[in-house]
């Protein structure tokens, strides 16, 4: 019974993706990184917005 619960939890994680976006600060020139976990169908939109 416990194996079915673990298997169902693993399959639901495939609908999300961890994305890391890099941006450069205009003031100091340093790079900053932003990490988010978003649904896989919104990944292209996340990187499309600057």
mmJSON file of the N, C-alpha and C atoms, coordinates in Angstrom:
{"data_MODEL":{"atom_site":{
"group_PDB":["ATOM","ATOM","ATOM","ATOM","ATOM","ATOM","ATOM","ATOM","ATOM","ATOM","ATOM","ATOM","ATOM","ATOM","ATOM","ATOM","ATOM","ATOM","ATOM","ATOM","ATOM","ATOM","ATOM","ATOM","ATOM","ATOM","ATOM","ATOM","ATOM","ATOM","ATOM","ATOM","ATOM","ATOM","ATOM","ATOM","ATOM","ATOM","ATOM","ATOM","ATOM","ATOM","ATOM","ATOM","ATOM","ATOM","ATOM","ATOM","ATOM","ATOM","ATOM","ATOM","ATOM","ATOM","ATOM","ATOM","ATOM","ATOM","ATOM","ATOM","ATOM","ATOM","ATOM","ATOM","ATOM","ATOM","ATOM","ATOM","ATOM","ATOM","ATOM","ATOM","ATOM","ATOM","ATOM","ATOM","ATOM","ATOM","ATOM","ATOM","ATOM","ATOM","ATOM","ATOM","ATOM","ATOM","ATOM","ATOM","ATOM","ATOM","ATOM","ATOM","ATOM","ATOM","ATOM","ATOM","ATOM","ATOM","ATOM","ATOM","ATOM","ATOM","ATOM","ATOM","ATOM","ATOM","ATOM","ATOM","ATOM","ATOM","ATOM","ATOM","ATOM","ATOM","ATOM","ATOM","ATOM","ATOM","ATOM","ATOM","ATOM","ATOM","ATOM","ATOM","ATOM","ATOM","ATOM","ATOM","ATOM","ATOM","ATOM","ATOM","ATOM","ATOM","ATOM","ATOM","ATOM","ATOM","ATOM","ATOM","ATOM","ATOM","ATOM","ATOM","ATOM","ATOM","ATOM","ATOM","ATOM","ATOM"],
"id":[1,2,3,4,5,6,7,8,9,10,11,12,13,14,15,16,17,18,19,20,21,22,23,24,25,26,27,28,29,30,31,32,33,34,35,36,37,38,39,40,41,42,43,44,45,46,47,48,49,50,51,52,53,54,55,56,57,58,59,60,61,62,63,64,65,66,67,68,69,70,71,72,73,74,75,76,77,78,79,80,81,82,83,84,85,86,87,88,89,90,91,92,93,94,95,96,97,98,99,100,101,102,103,104,105,106,107,108,109,110,111,112,113,114,115,116,117,118,119,120,121,122,123,124,125,126,127,128,129,130,131,132,133,134,135,136,137,138,139,140,141,142,143,144,145,146,147,148,149,150],
"type_symbol":["N","C","C","N","C","C","N","C","C","N","C","C","N","C","C","N","C","C","N","C","C","N","C","C","N","C","C","N","C","C","N","C","C","N","C","C","N","C","C","N","C","C","N","C","C","N","C","C","N","C","C","N","C","C","N","C","C","N","C","C","N","C","C","N","C","C","N","C","C","N","C","C","N","C","C","N","C","C","N","C","C","N","C","C","N","C","C","N","C","C","N","C","C","N","C","C","N","C","C","N","C","C","N","C","C","N","C","C","N","C","C","N","C","C","N","C","C","N","C","C","N","C","C","N","C","C","N","C","C","N","C","C","N","C","C","N","C","C","N","C","C","N","C","C","N","C","C","N","C","C"],
"label_atom_id":["N","CA","C","N","CA","C","N","CA","C","N","CA","C","N","CA","C","N","CA","C","N","CA","C","N","CA","C","N","CA","C","N","CA","C","N","CA","C","N","CA","C","N","CA","C","N","CA","C","N","CA","C","N","CA","C","N","CA","C","N","CA","C","N","CA","C","N","CA","C","N","CA","C","N","CA","C","N","CA","C","N","CA","C","N","CA","C","N","CA","C","N","CA","C","N","CA","C","N","CA","C","N","CA","C","N","CA","C","N","CA","C","N","CA","C","N","CA","C","N","CA","C","N","CA","C","N","CA","C","N","CA","C","N","CA","C","N","CA","C","N","CA","C","N","CA","C","N","CA","C","N","CA","C","N","CA","C","N","CA","C","N","CA","C","N","CA","C","N","CA","C","N","CA","C"],
"label_alt_id":[null,null,null,null,null,null,null,null,null,null,null,null,null,null,null,null,null,null,null,null,null,null,null,null,null,null,null,null,null,null,null,null,null,null,null,null,null,null,null,null,null,null,null,null,null,null,null,null,null,null,null,null,null,null,null,null,null,null,null,null,null,null,null,null,null,null,null,null,null,null,null,null,null,null,null,null,null,null,null,null,null,null,null,null,null,null,null,null,null,null,null,null,null,null,null,null,null,null,null,null,null,null,null,null,null,null,null,null,null,null,null,null,null,null,null,null,null,null,null,null,null,null,null,null,null,null,null,null,null,null,null,null,null,null,null,null,null,null,null,null,null,null,null,null,null,null,null,null,null,null],
"label_comp_id":["UNK","UNK","UNK","UNK","UNK","UNK","UNK","UNK","UNK","UNK","UNK","UNK","UNK","UNK","UNK","UNK","UNK","UNK","UNK","UNK","UNK","UNK","UNK","UNK","UNK","UNK","UNK","UNK","UNK","UNK","UNK","UNK","UNK","UNK","UNK","UNK","UNK","UNK","UNK","UNK","UNK","UNK","UNK","UNK","UNK","UNK","UNK","UNK","UNK","UNK","UNK","UNK","UNK","UNK","UNK","UNK","UNK","UNK","UNK","UNK","UNK","UNK","UNK","UNK","UNK","UNK","UNK","UNK","UNK","UNK","UNK","UNK","UNK","UNK","UNK","UNK","UNK","UNK","UNK","UNK","UNK","UNK","UNK","UNK","UNK","UNK","UNK","UNK","UNK","UNK","UNK","UNK","UNK","UNK","UNK","UNK","UNK","UNK","UNK","UNK","UNK","UNK","UNK","UNK","UNK","UNK","UNK","UNK","UNK","UNK","UNK","UNK","UNK","UNK","UNK","UNK","UNK","UNK","UNK","UNK","UNK","UNK","UNK","UNK","UNK","UNK","UNK","UNK","UNK","UNK","UNK","UNK","UNK","UNK","UNK","UNK","UNK","UNK","UNK","UNK","UNK","UNK","UNK","UNK","UNK","UNK","UNK","UNK","UNK","UNK"],
"label_asym_id":["A","A","A","A","A","A","A","A","A","A","A","A","A","A","A","A","A","A","A","A","A","A","A","A","A","A","A","A","A","A","A","A","A","A","A","A","A","A","A","A","A","A","A","A","A","A","A","A","A","A","A","A","A","A","A","A","A","A","A","A","A","A","A","A","A","A","A","A","A","A","A","A","A","A","A","A","A","A","A","A","A","A","A","A","A","A","A","A","A","A","A","A","A","A","A","A","A","A","A","A","A","A","A","A","A","A","A","A","A","A","A","A","A","A","A","A","A","A","A","A","A","A","A","A","A","A","A","A","A","A","A","A","A","A","A","A","A","A","A","A","A","A","A","A","A","A","A","A","A","A"],
"label_entity_id":["1","1","1","1","1","1","1","1","1","1","1","1","1","1","1","1","1","1","1","1","1","1","1","1","1","1","1","1","1","1","1","1","1","1","1","1","1","1","1","1","1","1","1","1","1","1","1","1","1","1","1","1","1","1","1","1","1","1","1","1","1","1","1","1","1","1","1","1","1","1","1","1","1","1","1","1","1","1","1","1","1","1","1","1","1","1","1","1","1","1","1","1","1","1","1","1","1","1","1","1","1","1","1","1","1","1","1","1","1","1","1","1","1","1","1","1","1","1","1","1","1","1","1","1","1","1","1","1","1","1","1","1","1","1","1","1","1","1","1","1","1","1","1","1","1","1","1","1","1","1"],
"label_seq_id":[1,1,1,2,2,2,3,3,3,4,4,4,5,5,5,6,6,6,7,7,7,8,8,8,9,9,9,10,10,10,11,11,11,12,12,12,13,13,13,14,14,14,15,15,15,16,16,16,17,17,17,18,18,18,19,19,19,20,20,20,21,21,21,22,22,22,23,23,23,24,24,24,25,25,25,26,26,26,27,27,27,28,28,28,29,29,29,30,30,30,31,31,31,32,32,32,33,33,33,34,34,34,35,35,35,36,36,36,37,37,37,38,38,38,39,39,39,40,40,40,41,41,41,42,42,42,43,43,43,44,44,44,45,45,45,46,46,46,47,47,47,48,48,48,49,49,49,50,50,50],
"pdbx_PDB_ins_code":[null,null,null,null,null,null,null,null,null,null,null,null,null,null,null,null,null,null,null,null,null,null,null,null,null,null,null,null,null,null,null,null,null,null,null,null,null,null,null,null,null,null,null,null,null,null,null,null,null,null,null,null,null,null,null,null,null,null,null,null,null,null,null,null,null,null,null,null,null,null,null,null,null,null,null,null,null,null,null,null,null,null,null,null,null,null,null,null,null,null,null,null,null,null,null,null,null,null,null,null,null,null,null,null,null,null,null,null,null,null,null,null,null,null,null,null,null,null,null,null,null,null,null,null,null,null,null,null,null,null,null,null,null,null,null,null,null,null,null,null,null,null,null,null,null,null,null,null,null,null],
"Cartn_x":[0.829,0.0,0.872,1.957,2.805,3.485,3.778,4.44,3.544,2.245,1.327,1.292,1.372,1.358,2.625,3.763,5.024,5.013,4.52,4.474,3.556,2.451,1.542,2.135,2.918,3.554,4.635,5.365,6.418,5.839,4.731,4.163,3.604,3.186,2.635,3.733,4.977,6.074,6.526,6.068,6.486,5.777,4.787,4.05,4.712,5.795,6.474,7.94,8.532,9.942,10.601,11.838,12.621,13.395,13.194,13.848,14.741,15.846,16.799,17.003,16.738,16.852,17.982,18.883,20.018,19.779,20.098,20.002,21.196,21.585,22.736,22.255,22.784,22.414,23.066,22.27,22.802,23.659,23.365,24.06,25.459,25.566,26.848,27.498,26.745,27.302,27.352,26.856,26.871,25.688,25.87,24.804,23.992,22.691,21.808,21.03,20.711,19.994,18.69,17.633,16.326,15.834,15.509,15.028,13.54,12.776,11.348,10.955,9.873,9.274,7.92,7.775,6.575,6.033,4.778,4.231,4.975,5.116,5.897,5.3,4.006,3.411,3.653,4.198,4.454,5.94,6.789,8.235,8.624,8.096,8.458,8.014,6.871,6.397,7.234,7.78,8.625,9.904,10.521,11.752,11.485,10.308,9.978,9.822,9.394,9.22,10.547,10.998,12.286,12.086],
"Cartn_y":[-1.192,0.0,1.254,1.258,2.448,2.723,1.685,1.896,2.647,2.429,3.138,4.634,4.978,6.383,7.073,6.441,7.023,7.184,6.199,6.28,7.405,7.616,8.683,10.059,10.2,11.481,11.8,10.804,11.038,11.448,10.905,11.252,12.671,13.206,14.557,15.621,15.284,16.238,16.547,15.767,15.981,17.166,17.709,18.84,20.177,20.158,21.382,21.331,22.5,22.602,23.679,23.425,24.428,25.227,26.529,27.392,28.397,28.722,29.683,30.765,31.999,33.133,34.045,34.406,35.248,36.648,37.65,39.029,39.818,40.815,41.634,42.974,43.388,44.659,45.805,46.791,47.95,48.825,48.813,49.678,49.161,47.885,47.354,46.423,45.941,45.022,43.58,43.311,41.956,41.165,39.872,38.992,38.487,38.419,37.854,36.707,35.731,34.559,34.44,34.118,33.928,32.525,31.762,30.398,30.34,29.692,29.514,28.109,27.624,26.366,26.711,26.438,26.834,25.635,25.685,24.611,24.527,23.327,23.132,23.845,24.07,24.729,26.239,26.81,28.254,28.597,27.63,27.859,28.851,28.677,29.578,31.009,31.185,32.506,33.154,32.346,32.854,33.458,32.8,33.315,34.344,34.404,35.371,36.782,36.914,38.229,38.722,39.869,40.419,41.432],
"Cartn_z":[0.0,0.0,0.0,0.733,0.803,-0.529,-1.282,-2.568,-3.539,-3.483,-4.363,-4.04,-2.777,-2.378,-2.874,-2.726,-3.182,-4.7,-5.408,-6.864,-7.332,-6.653,-7.062,-6.777,-5.731,-5.441,-6.469,-6.918,-7.895,-9.248,-9.621,-10.929,-10.955,-9.821,-9.808,-9.895,-9.593,-9.666,-11.075,-12.034,-13.414,-14.05,-13.405,-13.949,-13.631,-12.884,-12.48,-12.889,-13.082,-13.448,-12.601,-12.217,-11.494,-12.534,-12.546,-13.529,-12.806,-13.441,-12.886,-13.933,-13.55,-14.47,-13.987,-14.903,-14.56,-15.098,-14.287,-14.753,-14.227,-14.993,-14.635,-14.113,-12.985,-12.383,-13.151,-13.488,-14.208,-13.298,-12.029,-11.076,-10.749,-10.368,-9.928,-10.945,-11.913,-12.896,-12.422,-11.226,-10.676,-11.223,-11.301,-11.765,-10.579,-10.752,-9.736,-10.362,-9.545,-10.008,-9.241,-9.963,-9.343,-9.677,-8.642,-8.828,-8.502,-9.381,-9.17,-9.584,-9.028,-9.44,-10.045,-11.341,-12.07,-12.854,-13.279,-14.11,-15.446,-15.972,-17.188,-18.394,-18.414,-19.574,-19.579,-18.521,-18.45,-18.504,-18.83,-18.844,-19.937,-21.139,-22.244,-21.96,-21.347,-20.98,-19.904,-19.007,-17.926,-18.482,-19.453,-20.023,-21.107,-21.648,-22.67,-22.121,-20.869,-20.248,-19.725,-20.208,-19.743,-18.676],
"occupancy":[1.0,1.0,1.0,1.0,1.0,1.0,1.0,1.0,1.0,1.0,1.0,1.0,1.0,1.0,1.0,1.0,1.0,1.0,1.0,1.0,1.0,1.0,1.0,1.0,1.0,1.0,1.0,1.0,1.0,1.0,1.0,1.0,1.0,1.0,1.0,1.0,1.0,1.0,1.0,1.0,1.0,1.0,1.0,1.0,1.0,1.0,1.0,1.0,1.0,1.0,1.0,1.0,1.0,1.0,1.0,1.0,1.0,1.0,1.0,1.0,1.0,1.0,1.0,1.0,1.0,1.0,1.0,1.0,1.0,1.0,1.0,1.0,1.0,1.0,1.0,1.0,1.0,1.0,1.0,1.0,1.0,1.0,1.0,1.0,1.0,1.0,1.0,1.0,1.0,1.0,1.0,1.0,1.0,1.0,1.0,1.0,1.0,1.0,1.0,1.0,1.0,1.0,1.0,1.0,1.0,1.0,1.0,1.0,1.0,1.0,1.0,1.0,1.0,1.0,1.0,1.0,1.0,1.0,1.0,1.0,1.0,1.0,1.0,1.0,1.0,1.0,1.0,1.0,1.0,1.0,1.0,1.0,1.0,1.0,1.0,1.0,1.0,1.0,1.0,1.0,1.0,1.0,1.0,1.0,1.0,1.0,1.0,1.0,1.0,1.0],
"B_iso_or_equiv":[0.0,0.0,0.0,0.0,0.0,0.0,0.0,0.0,0.0,0.0,0.0,0.0,0.0,0.0,0.0,0.0,0.0,0.0,0.0,0.0,0.0,0.0,0.0,0.0,0.0,0.0,0.0,0.0,0.0,0.0,0.0,0.0,0.0,0.0,0.0,0.0,0.0,0.0,0.0,0.0,0.0,0.0,0.0,0.0,0.0,0.0,0.0,0.0,0.0,0.0,0.0,0.0,0.0,0.0,0.0,0.0,0.0,0.0,0.0,0.0,0.0,0.0,0.0,0.0,0.0,0.0,0.0,0.0,0.0,0.0,0.0,0.0,0.0,0.0,0.0,0.0,0.0,0.0,0.0,0.0,0.0,0.0,0.0,0.0,0.0,0.0,0.0,0.0,0.0,0.0,0.0,0.0,0.0,0.0,0.0,0.0,0.0,0.0,0.0,0.0,0.0,0.0,0.0,0.0,0.0,0.0,0.0,0.0,0.0,0.0,0.0,0.0,0.0,0.0,0.0,0.0,0.0,0.0,0.0,0.0,0.0,0.0,0.0,0.0,0.0,0.0,0.0,0.0,0.0,0.0,0.0,0.0,0.0,0.0,0.0,0.0,0.0,0.0,0.0,0.0,0.0,0.0,0.0,0.0,0.0,0.0,0.0,0.0,0.0,0.0],
"pdbx_formal_charge":[null,null,null,null,null,null,null,null,null,null,null,null,null,null,null,null,null,null,null,null,null,null,null,null,null,null,null,null,null,null,null,null,null,null,null,null,null,null,null,null,null,null,null,null,null,null,null,null,null,null,null,null,null,null,null,null,null,null,null,null,null,null,null,null,null,null,null,null,null,null,null,null,null,null,null,null,null,null,null,null,null,null,null,null,null,null,null,null,null,null,null,null,null,null,null,null,null,null,null,null,null,null,null,null,null,null,null,null,null,null,null,null,null,null,null,null,null,null,null,null,null,null,null,null,null,null,null,null,null,null,null,null,null,null,null,null,null,null,null,null,null,null,null,null,null,null,null,null,null,null],
"auth_seq_id":[1,1,1,2,2,2,3,3,3,4,4,4,5,5,5,6,6,6,7,7,7,8,8,8,9,9,9,10,10,10,11,11,11,12,12,12,13,13,13,14,14,14,15,15,15,16,16,16,17,17,17,18,18,18,19,19,19,20,20,20,21,21,21,22,22,22,23,23,23,24,24,24,25,25,25,26,26,26,27,27,27,28,28,28,29,29,29,30,30,30,31,31,31,32,32,32,33,33,33,34,34,34,35,35,35,36,36,36,37,37,37,38,38,38,39,39,39,40,40,40,41,41,41,42,42,42,43,43,43,44,44,44,45,45,45,46,46,46,47,47,47,48,48,48,49,49,49,50,50,50],
"auth_comp_id":["UNK","UNK","UNK","UNK","UNK","UNK","UNK","UNK","UNK","UNK","UNK","UNK","UNK","UNK","UNK","UNK","UNK","UNK","UNK","UNK","UNK","UNK","UNK","UNK","UNK","UNK","UNK","UNK","UNK","UNK","UNK","UNK","UNK","UNK","UNK","UNK","UNK","UNK","UNK","UNK","UNK","UNK","UNK","UNK","UNK","UNK","UNK","UNK","UNK","UNK","UNK","UNK","UNK","UNK","UNK","UNK","UNK","UNK","UNK","UNK","UNK","UNK","UNK","UNK","UNK","UNK","UNK","UNK","UNK","UNK","UNK","UNK","UNK","UNK","UNK","UNK","UNK","UNK","UNK","UNK","UNK","UNK","UNK","UNK","UNK","UNK","UNK","UNK","UNK","UNK","UNK","UNK","UNK","UNK","UNK","UNK","UNK","UNK","UNK","UNK","UNK","UNK","UNK","UNK","UNK","UNK","UNK","UNK","UNK","UNK","UNK","UNK","UNK","UNK","UNK","UNK","UNK","UNK","UNK","UNK","UNK","UNK","UNK","UNK","UNK","UNK","UNK","UNK","UNK","UNK","UNK","UNK","UNK","UNK","UNK","UNK","UNK","UNK","UNK","UNK","UNK","UNK","UNK","UNK","UNK","UNK","UNK","UNK","UNK","UNK"],
"auth_asym_id":["A","A","A","A","A","A","A","A","A","A","A","A","A","A","A","A","A","A","A","A","A","A","A","A","A","A","A","A","A","A","A","A","A","A","A","A","A","A","A","A","A","A","A","A","A","A","A","A","A","A","A","A","A","A","A","A","A","A","A","A","A","A","A","A","A","A","A","A","A","A","A","A","A","A","A","A","A","A","A","A","A","A","A","A","A","A","A","A","A","A","A","A","A","A","A","A","A","A","A","A","A","A","A","A","A","A","A","A","A","A","A","A","A","A","A","A","A","A","A","A","A","A","A","A","A","A","A","A","A","A","A","A","A","A","A","A","A","A","A","A","A","A","A","A","A","A","A","A","A","A"],
"auth_atom_id":["N","CA","C","N","CA","C","N","CA","C","N","CA","C","N","CA","C","N","CA","C","N","CA","C","N","CA","C","N","CA","C","N","CA","C","N","CA","C","N","CA","C","N","CA","C","N","CA","C","N","CA","C","N","CA","C","N","CA","C","N","CA","C","N","CA","C","N","CA","C","N","CA","C","N","CA","C","N","CA","C","N","CA","C","N","CA","C","N","CA","C","N","CA","C","N","CA","C","N","CA","C","N","CA","C","N","CA","C","N","CA","C","N","CA","C","N","CA","C","N","CA","C","N","CA","C","N","CA","C","N","CA","C","N","CA","C","N","CA","C","N","CA","C","N","CA","C","N","CA","C","N","CA","C","N","CA","C","N","CA","C","N","CA","C","N","CA","C","N","CA","C","N","CA","C"],
"pdbx_PDB_model_num":[1,1,1,1,1,1,1,1,1,1,1,1,1,1,1,1,1,1,1,1,1,1,1,1,1,1,1,1,1,1,1,1,1,1,1,1,1,1,1,1,1,1,1,1,1,1,1,1,1,1,1,1,1,1,1,1,1,1,1,1,1,1,1,1,1,1,1,1,1,1,1,1,1,1,1,1,1,1,1,1,1,1,1,1,1,1,1,1,1,1,1,1,1,1,1,1,1,1,1,1,1,1,1,1,1,1,1,1,1,1,1,1,1,1,1,1,1,1,1,1,1,1,1,1,1,1,1,1,1,1,1,1,1,1,1,1,1,1,1,1,1,1,1,1,1,1,1,1,1,1]
}}}
